[in-house]
């Protein structure tokens, strides 16, 4: 969705500033959308152990750290 927003914004934005801002905010949008999908999608379908939730949290944390380092 963030990539689609970026592509759509290229036409009205003649300069470089707005597409660059949208490009740099793509990572946090992906993390937020993924967290919402995991929260509402997987718990309704199946129950997981605490270990699975901790591994998913660790993976999400690594994604957030990699975005921060980028």
DAPE-V955377 format. One record per helix or strand. SS is the DSSP state (hx for helix, st for strand). FROM is the first residue (numbers start at 1). TO is the last residue. If there is no record, write none. Layout:
SS_FROM_TO / SS_FROM_TO
//
This chain:
hx_2_12 / hx_17_24 / hx_26_45 / hx_50_69
//
